[in-house]
Amino acid sequence: MIRIDHNFIYILYTKYLYYISFSYINNNFDQGYLSFWNDNISYTLRGCILMELAFRGRIAIVKDPARRKCALSDRNIEVLDDKVTGEVLLDEALKLMKNSEPMSVGNWIDLMSGETWNVMKIGYQLKQVRERLAKGLVDKGILRTEKRNFLLFDMATHPVSDSSTKEEIVKRVITTLTHVNHSSAAITSLPDVPFSYLRTISMVCAAYAANVLENALLQLNHELRERAYTKVDELLSEYSVYPFSKKAKVDIPEGKDLQVEVVAAVLNVFTKMDSIL
């Protein structure tokens, strides 16, 4: 059995790639494993996969004027481009959507998480997501693989190898949530990456939904932590509707509205997770 570092989720930022996966926001990253008791992480990761496919222009909400009569998370997804991304989990999810009838954002997250009583749709579950993400990050040099003894047996763990990546993510989270007059330009340090600011917002909201955001805020005093939690509540409220709230500080490229609507729909699902799980 493979375990990953204790309690966190992440989006790995590099100059050429925003790859949604696990990030070691956690203080205990030397442990190299993730808690199995946090069901929110698994569910949130499936939502992150949908957001990343939307950011890459692979999927979008079906363009139907009548869709606005439906709740945001009940709007159907369609595949725009089935060209492989080179990331195994993204390509696996994309193939499932390409070969299926149109289904809603909420349905896809449920099915990929294995949350279904329909035996005909059990095959839609994405399996061993955490372990496969960890192995991918080992290949990228972000994590390393070690054997640890847990009482009667050995387990493969994946502690952080490149601490600078973790530090960059934690810095981005704190900047986003504590700067009073922050702007998208100030937070975004990768202007050549599409949707850079919206990706940051999505990362922060996903960490919050997965109940792991606290690990990135431990270095803050009580007042700043309270400000950060207030801010993430505001962000989730502003970006989980579509069109986004007027307070939202994001410019949507022309012709990308339906892709961004997928992101809003996933964040909308995140707002309901306490009642889902």
ZAMARGU-4260 file (C-alpha; in steps of 0.2 Angstrom, whole numbers, plus 5000, padded with zeros to 4 digits):
<rodrens>
0) 5000/5000/5000 | 5006/5018/4996 | 5003/5033/5007 | 5006/5051/5004 | 5011/5065/5015
5) 4999/5070/5029 | 4984/5081/5025 | 4985/5092/5010 | 4981/5095/4992 | 4990/5106/4979
10) 4992/5113/4963 | 5010/5112/4956 | 5015/5129/4948 | 5029/5129/4936 | 5033/5141/4921
15) 5026/5129/4908 | 5013/5119/4918 | 4999/5121/4931 | 4996/5103/4936 | 4983/5100/4948
20) 4988/5087/4961 | 4994/5086/4979 | 5005/5099/4986 | 5014/5098/5002 | 5006/5113/5011
25) 5007/5102/5027 | 5019/5105/5041 | 5022/5087/5043 | 5028/5084/5025 | 5043/5074/5031
30) 5031/5060/5035 | 5027/5057/5016 | 5009/5051/5018 | 4992/5057/5018 | 4978/5054/5030
35) 4965/5042/5024 | 4952/5049/5036 | 4949/5065/5025 | 4936/5060/5012 | 4935/5078/5006
40) 4952/5076/4998 | 4947/5063/4986 | 4931/5071/4981 | 4940/5088/4979 | 4953/5081/4968
45) 4941/5075/4955 | 4934/5092/4955 | 4952/5099/4952 | 4954/5087/4937 | 4938/5095/4929
50) 4944/5112/4932 | 4961/5108/4925 | 4953/5101/4909 | 4943/5117/4907 | 4958/5128/4910
55) 4967/5118/4896 | 4952/5120/4884 | 4948/5102/4883 | 4930/5103/4891 | 4916/5117/4893
60) 4898/5118/4898 | 4886/5114/4884 | 4881/5130/4875 | 4862/5129/4878 | 4852/5145/4882
65) 4840/5134/4893 | 4855/5128/4904 | 4852/5144/4915 | 4836/5136/4921 | 4847/5123/4929
70) 4858/5124/4945 | 4876/5128/4940 | 4882/5111/4945 | 4868/5102/4935 | 4874/5109/4919
75) 4881/5097/4906 | 4899/5096/4901 | 4905/5093/4883 | 4922/5089/4876 | 4929/5102/4865
80) 4946/5094/4861 | 4951/5076/4865 | 4969/5078/4861 | 4980/5070/4875 | 4987/5082/4888
85) 5001/5070/4892 | 4995/5069/4910 | 4988/5051/4913 | 4974/5056/4925 | 4968/5071/4915
90) 4968/5060/4899 | 4959/5046/4908 | 4945/5058/4913 | 4945/5066/4896 | 4942/5049/4888
95) 4928/5044/4899 | 4919/5060/4895 | 4922/5058/4876 | 4915/5041/4876 | 4900/5045/4887
100) 4883/5054/4885 | 4884/5072/4891 | 4882/5073/4910 | 4883/5087/4923 | 4898/5094/4933
105) 4891/5087/4949 | 4888/5070/4941 | 4905/5068/4934 | 4913/5072/4951 | 4902/5059/4959
110) 4906/5046/4946 | 4924/5049/4946 | 4924/5048/4965 | 4914/5031/4965 | 4899/5039/4973
115) 4886/5030/4963 | 4873/5016/4966 | 4872/5012/4947 | 4882/4997/4944 | 4883/5001/4926
120) 4893/5017/4930 | 4906/5009/4942 | 4919/5010/4928 | 4919/5029/4928 | 4928/5029/4945
125) 4946/5036/4944 | 4956/5024/4955 | 4972/5027/4965 | 4972/5045/4961 | 4982/5050/4976
130) 4995/5037/4973 | 4996/5040/4954 | 4998/5059/4957 | 5012/5056/4970 | 5021/5045/4957
135) 5020/5058/4944 | 5027/5071/4956 | 5042/5059/4960 | 5045/5059/4941 | 5045/5078/4941
140) 5057/5079/4955 | 5045/5087/4967 | 5044/5072/4979 | 5055/5057/4982 | 5050/5039/4987
145) 5055/5031/5003 | 5051/5015/5013 | 5045/5017/5030 | 5040/5004/5043 | 5023/5005/5050
150) 5022/4992/5064 | 5021/4975/5055 | 5024/4980/5037 | 5034/4992/5026 | 5025/5006/5015
155) 5031/5017/5001 | 5030/5035/5006 | 5033/5051/4996 | 5040/5066/5006 | 5044/5082/4998
160) 5061/5083/4989 | 5060/5101/4982 | 5055/5112/4997 | 5055/5127/4986 | 5039/5122/4977
165) 5030/5120/4994 | 5037/5137/4999 | 5031/5145/4983 | 5013/5138/4985 | 5012/5142/5003
170) 5018/5160/4999 | 5005/5161/4985 | 4991/5155/4997 | 4995/5168/5011 | 4997/5182/4999
175) 4980/5179/4991 | 4971/5178/5008 | 4980/5191/5018 | 4984/5206/5007 | 4971/5219/5010
180) 4972/5227/4992 | 4979/5213/4982 | 4976/5212/4964 | 4977/5198/4951 | 4993/5206/4944
185) 5001/5206/4961 | 4997/5188/4964 | 5000/5181/4947 | 5019/5179/4944 | 5017/5168/4929
190) 5009/5179/4915 | 5013/5166/4901 | 5001/5153/4909 | 4983/5155/4904 | 4970/5159/4918
195) 4985/5161/4931 | 4975/5171/4944 | 4959/5160/4942 | 4970/5145/4945 | 4976/5153/4961
200) 4959/5156/4967 | 4954/5138/4962 | 4969/5131/4972 | 4964/5141/4988 | 4946/5136/4987
205) 4950/5118/4983 | 4962/5117/4998 | 4948/5125/5009 | 4935/5112/5003 | 4947/5098/5006
210) 4950/5104/5024 | 4968/5106/5022 | 4970/5125/5021 | 4974/5127/5039 | 4991/5118/5036
215) 4996/5133/5025 | 4991/5146/5038 | 5000/5139/5054 | 5014/5152/5053 | 5001/5166/5054
220) 4995/5174/5070 | 4977/5172/5076 | 4971/5189/5068 | 4979/5185/5051 | 4972/5167/5051
225) 4954/5174/5054 | 4957/5186/5040 | 4962/5172/5029 | 4947/5162/5033 | 4935/5176/5030
230) 4944/5180/5013 | 4942/5162/5007 | 4924/5162/5011 | 4922/5178/5001 | 4932/5171/4986
235) 4922/5154/4986 | 4906/5164/4987 | 4911/5176/4973 | 4918/5163/4961 | 4905/5149/4964
240) 4892/5158/4953 | 4892/5162/4935 | 4893/5175/4929 | 4905/5178/4943 | 4901/5191/4957
245) 4905/5209/4952 | 4918/5209/4966 | 4928/5195/4956 | 4944/5202/4950 | 4947/5191/4934
250) 4946/5195/4915 | 4939/5181/4905 | 4947/5179/4888 | 4935/5181/4873 | 4927/5164/4869
255) 4932/5156/4885 | 4916/5159/4895 | 4910/5141/4894 | 4926/5134/4900 | 4927/5146/4914
260) 4909/5141/4918 | 4915/5123/4922 | 4927/5131/4935 | 4913/5140/4943 | 4902/5125/4943
265) 4915/5114/4952 | 4918/5128/4965 | 4899/5128/4967 | 4900/5109/4971 | 4914/5113/4984
270) 4902/5125/4993 | 4890/5110/4996 | 4903/5097/5001 | 4898/5097/5020 | 4881/5091/5015
275) 4888/5079/5001 | 4901/5070/5012
</rodrens>
